Amino acid sequence: MPTLHTVAVFAAAVVVFAVIPGPAVFYIVTRSVSQGRRAGVVSAASIASGTFVHVVAATVGLSALLASSAAAFSIVKYAGAGYLIYLGVRALRSRPAEETGRPDVAGQSLWQVFREGWVVAVLNPKTALFFLAFLPQFVDPARGPVPLQLMVLGLLLVAIAAASDTSYALLTGSASAWLRNRAHLLRRGRLVTGGAYITLGVVAAVAGERPKSG
């Protein structure tokens, strides 16, 4: 098992990783503002469950495969970027908020919110790169089975990130009612939301290089 010092240093690094806004945080904030704190909390839960997929991948060695394969890395990178761009286009094409008196959330059940958040988390290049480049540095084969250490550290990451994401959801969700009563802000918000999603998708597609093997 990792030492207490290792766990403390890792936890501090994870806090920094969690609070820096990325695609996952932006998704949570958008859902909280447009649909309220409940949807925001559901989004945070979906991001946590999606992040757990990365924990499992690291544990069984898929992260090493991803780091060594340009094709695999590109698939994850561009699939995540494409999904963010899709969300942005859909937001831009949604009905104007002033026609309904509320943000366009028709058909967006909590299950759909959860499902979309899970996809965002699984295809999030930021999370994948963190696991690939950072997590292995805290594993010491002399301290016990490597898969067990990866699982323990990964679960700690999920717990800290979930706490941070839930805080984002609660804080921004409290402003949703105020925004709904201001149609001009909602009109602009629809454009900002769509544009921001598309921008994030483009940035995810062009930023960063594949970790070099050997």
N, C-alpha and C positions, 0 to 999 in steps of 0.2 A: 504493500500500500504506500502511497505518497506520504512523505513526511509532512508535519504540520507547517513547517516553513514553506515547503513547496506549494501546499494548498493555499497558504496565505498570499504568496506572490501571484499564483495563478488567479485567485479570486480578485485581487486588485486589478490585474490586467483585464479580466473579464468585465469588470465594472466599466472600465474605459470603453471597451468594445461595445458594451450594451447601450450606453447612453449616447454614443455618437449616432446621429440619425442616418439610417440607410433605407433601402427599399422596404424592409419589414416595418420599421418605425413609421415611415410615411404612410404605409397602408393602414396601420392602426389609427394614426391621427386622422386620416381622411374618413375612415369609417366612424370614428367617434364624433367628429364634427357633423357629418351628414346624417347619421342615424342614431346618435346618442351613445351614452356610456355603456349600455348593455351590449350593443354591437361592437364597441371598442374592446370591451373585456373579452368577448367571444373571439375577436380578431387576435388578441394577445394570446389566448389559449391555443388558437390554431397555429400561430407562429411557433409557440413552444413545442407543439406536437410535431410540426415540420422540422424544427431544429433537432429533435430527437432522432430523426432519420439520419442526420449527419453523425450523431453519436454512434448509432449502430454501424454506419458505413465505416467510421474510423475504427471501430472495434473489430470488425471482420476483415479489415485490410483494404477496403475499397478506396479509401483516401489515398493510399500509396499508389494504387492503380491509376487514379485520376491525375496524380501529380506526374506520373511518368508517361502518360498518354496524351499527346496533343489533341487527338481526335475526341477523346472523352472529355477533356477540359473544354474544348470548343463547344461541344454539344450542350453541356451544362450552362456555360457562359451565355451562349446565344439563345438558348431556350428561355432562360430567365429574362434576358433583355427583351426578347420578343413578347413574352407575356406581359411585361410592364407596358410596352408600347400598345399592346392590345387593350389593356385597361384604360390607357389614356385616350385612345381613339373612341372607345365606348363612352367615356365620360363626355367627350366633346360632342358626340352625336346624341346624347340624352336630351329629353325634353327640357326646355327652359323651366327653371324652378318657379317662375312667377305664374305659370299656367296652372300649377297645382297647389301653390301656396306652401310648398315644402320641397326639399331636395328630391330629385328623381331617384327613389329607391324602390320603385315598383318591381315586384318579383325578387327583391333581394332579401330572402329569408335569412334567419340566423345560420341555417345550414349552408346556404350559399356563401355567406360571409366567411364561415369557418373553412369551407372548401377552398375558396380563393386564397385566403390567408395561408393555408397549408401549402398550396402550390407556390406562392411567393417565397415562403420560407425554404422549401425544398430546393428551389431553383435560384436561391439567393447566392450570387458569387461571393459576396462579402463573407458569409458564413462558411462556405466551402473553402475559401482561401485561408480563413482563420484556422480551421481544423488542419488543413494541409501544412501550413507554414509554422504554426505556433504550438498547437497541442502536443506534438511529439517531443518538443523540447523539455516537457515536464515529466516525461516518462523515464524511469530508471529501471532497466531489467533486473538490477540487483535487489530491488525492493519488492519483487514478486511478479506474478504473471502480467505481461504487458496489456493484454485485452482487459483485464480487471482494472488496471490503472486508467486506461483510456475511458472505460465506462464510468468510473467514479468521477474523473475530472469532467467528462462530458455532461454528466447529470448535474454537476455543480454549475456548469455554464448555463444549462437550460434553466435551472432554478433562479439564478441571478438575472438572466435576461428576461425571464417571465415577470419578475418583480418590477424591473425597469419598464417593460412594455405596458404592464398593467397601470403603472403610474402615469405614463403618457396617455393611456386611454381615459383614465378618470379625470385628469386635469383638462384635457382638450374636450372631452365629452360634456363637461359642465358648461361650455360655451355654445353648445349646439342650439339650444332654445333661443338664445339671443340672436344667433345668426339667422334662424328660420324666420324671424319677424322682420328681417331686413332684406327685401327681395333684391335690391340692387347689389348687395354683397353676395347673395346667392348666385346671381347671374355671373358676377366676376369669379366667384369661387368655382363654378363649373369649368370655366376656361382655365383658371389657375390649376385646378386639379388635373384636368386632362393634359395640359402642357407640362406639368411637373412629372406626371407618370411617363410621358413620352421622353422627356429629358433624362429621367433616371434610366430608362431603357437604353437610350443612346449612349449615355455615359458608361453603363454596365457593359455595353458591347465593345466600346473602344478603349476602355481604361484597363491598365494592368497587363502583365505578361504572364504566360504560363510558367509555373515554377520549373526550372531546369533540372533535369535528373543528372545524377552522377557528376 
